[in-house]
Amino acid sequence: MTGTSRGLGLELVAQLLRRGDQVAATTRSTERLLSALGDGVDTSRLLPLTVDLRDEDEVRQAVRETTERFGGLDVVVNNAGYGFLGAVEETSAGDVRDMLDVQVVGVWNVVRATLPVLREQKSGHVVNVSSVLGLTAVPGWGLYCAGKFAVEGLSEALAGEVADLGVKVTIVEPGYFRTDFLSTDSLALPAAATDAYPALREMTENHLKLQGSQLGDPVKGADAIIRHVVTGEGPLRLLLGSDAHAYATAKVDALRANLDATTQTAAATDHAGA
């Protein structure tokens, strides 16, 4: 599992260890992970790994250490990520590279490194944590949405590719959860904001004020993910939170209206007689 030292990832690690599962947890700081777990969690079945997900060699080494320690690999959870709130115009080239390196390249590195193991044993489950903002986009979240939209695309394709190989894929799409995602520890802001987007500045202030009052319960969210994987059943997408479901439903309704509005014009570009 990646992204395990805080938020939903940390709660997943804690619940899995309490269940008696063996967990390989990657993070940028194993010290922070162990400190966050505290003395109340038995970490004897935990393999903490400091990994730069952007480095393919480090990811492959982490997978080797995991299989050597535990003798196999059952579930892969791609959870690492962070938020970015700013206008598209305000997003620097460095911001784009950093976000996509973590949320897209990192996921791809993990999938490439773990799939040979899962294919050989003809079993396994890949869980890619996206967001409801991987289904719909809102102003100010363009960069974050770009990364999560990419995760959705690769996950859908992957699910079709491994369906006959004994490997299942799940896309998790949370809404706002009461973690530190909306704190300055996990939410990046543009280095140079313009005065052209006052509504986004107000949105940023309001989002930071939401910290600690988000609708979603991370304990229930982690439990829902674990139950989904344990049963091995359910749809490709696991929406978490009534807010996520409302956002997704609105997107489906808007897309349906768009499709209905272009029913006649879509065919106008077909070859005559085709």
Buried (B, 14 or more C-beta within 10 A) or exposed (E): BBBBBBBBBBBBBBBBBEEEBBBBBBBBEBEBBBEBBEEEBEBEBBBBBEBBBBBBEBBBBBBEBBBEEBEEBBBBBBBBBBBBBBBEEBBEEEBBEBBBBBBBBBBBBBBEBBBEBBBEEEBBBBBBBBBBBBBBBEEBBBBBBBBBBBBBEBBBEBBEEBEEBEBBBBBBBBBBBBBBBBBEEBBBBBEEBEEEBEEBBEBBEEBBEBBEEBEBBBBEBBBBBBEBBEEEEEEEBBBBBEBBBEBBEEBEEEEEEEEEEEEEEEEEEEEEEE
